[in-house]
Amino acid sequence: QVRLVQSGGGLVQPGGSLRLSCAASGFTFRVYTMYWYRQTPGKEREVVASISSTGSIINYADSVKGRFTISRDNGRNTVYLQMDRLKPEDTAVYYCKSANGPYWGQGTQVTVSS
């Protein structure tokens, strides 16, 4: 059974930092690309960042480039999203996703507000 369990997130002031984690189980984590998405009410879920199986290929949405860092630890079956210099427009529910099917984390609320 594929499981993606997220942790992290919460409320932070503008300019602050948060780190999201996504622990995977039930599949061979190390061979699949992993993604972080986010969604705000009334909008489609958008991809924020992706990382290839070995971590050699990383992509970011233009809106987060230079502020967010995606990484993975294949020994721990975990993917991370380090979010720095957060802005109010980063407020959303964040989801991790694996490339081996329609498998999503449970979602984590990130709120950036003073």
C-alpha positions in Angstrom: 0.0 0.0 0.0 1.5 3.3 -1.1 1.5 5.9 1.6 2.8 9.5 1.6 2.7 11.1 5.0 3.5 14.8 5.3 4.7 16.8 8.2 5.7 20.4 8.8 3.9 23.5 7.7 1.9 26.0 9.9 1.8 29.7 10.3 4.8 31.9 9.7 5.4 35.6 9.2 6.4 37.0 5.8 10.1 36.5 5.3 10.1 33.5 7.5 10.9 29.8 6.7 9.3 26.5 7.0 10.2 23.0 6.0 7.8 20.3 4.8 8.6 16.6 4.8 7.0 13.7 3.0 7.7 10.2 4.2 7.0 7.5 1.6 6.3 3.8 2.0 4.8 1.0 0.0 6.9 1.5 -3.2 10.5 1.7 -4.3 10.9 5.4 -3.5 14.5 5.7 -4.8 13.5 5.1 -8.5 10.7 7.7 -8.8 10.6 11.4 -9.4 8.8 13.2 -6.5 6.8 16.5 -6.6 5.5 19.2 -4.4 2.2 20.8 -5.4 0.1 23.5 -3.8 -3.5 24.6 -4.0 -5.5 27.6 -3.0 -9.3 27.8 -2.9 -10.8 28.1 -6.3 -7.6 27.4 -8.1 -6.1 24.3 -9.7 -3.4 22.4 -7.9 0.0 23.7 -9.3 3.4 22.1 -9.3 5.9 23.9 -7.1 9.0 21.7 -7.5 10.1 18.3 -8.7 13.2 16.2 -8.1 14.3 13.2 -10.1 15.1 9.8 -8.5 18.7 10.6 -7.9 18.2 14.3 -7.2 20.2 15.2 -10.3 17.3 17.0 -12.1 15.4 19.6 -10.1 12.8 22.0 -11.4 10.9 24.9 -9.7 8.0 27.0 -10.6 9.1 30.6 -11.4 7.2 31.9 -8.5 9.3 30.0 -6.0 12.7 29.9 -7.7 15.5 31.1 -5.5 13.4 30.8 -2.3 12.3 27.1 -2.2 14.6 24.1 -2.2 13.5 20.6 -2.9 15.6 17.7 -1.7 15.3 14.0 -1.0 16.9 11.3 1.2 16.6 8.0 -0.5 17.9 6.2 2.6 15.0 7.6 4.6 12.4 7.5 1.7 11.7 11.1 2.3 11.4 14.2 0.2 11.6 17.7 1.6 10.6 21.2 0.7 12.6 24.0 2.4 10.7 27.3 2.0 12.6 30.5 2.7 11.7 34.2 2.4 8.0 33.2 2.4 5.4 35.6 1.0 1.7 35.9 1.7 1.0 34.6 -1.8 2.7 31.3 -0.8 -0.3 30.6 1.5 -1.8 27.3 0.3 -2.3 23.7 1.1 0.9 21.8 0.0 0.9 18.2 -1.3 3.6 15.8 -2.1 3.2 13.4 -5.0 5.0 10.5 -6.4 5.5 9.8 -10.1 4.4 6.1 -9.9 0.7 6.8 -9.9 -2.0 9.1 -8.5 -0.5 9.0 -5.0 -0.7 12.1 -2.9 0.2 13.1 0.6 -2.6 14.2 2.9 -1.9 17.9 2.4 -0.4 20.5 4.8 -1.6 24.0 5.3 1.0 26.8 5.0 -0.1 30.2 6.0 2.1 33.3 5.6 0.7 36.2 7.5 1.7 38.9 9.9 
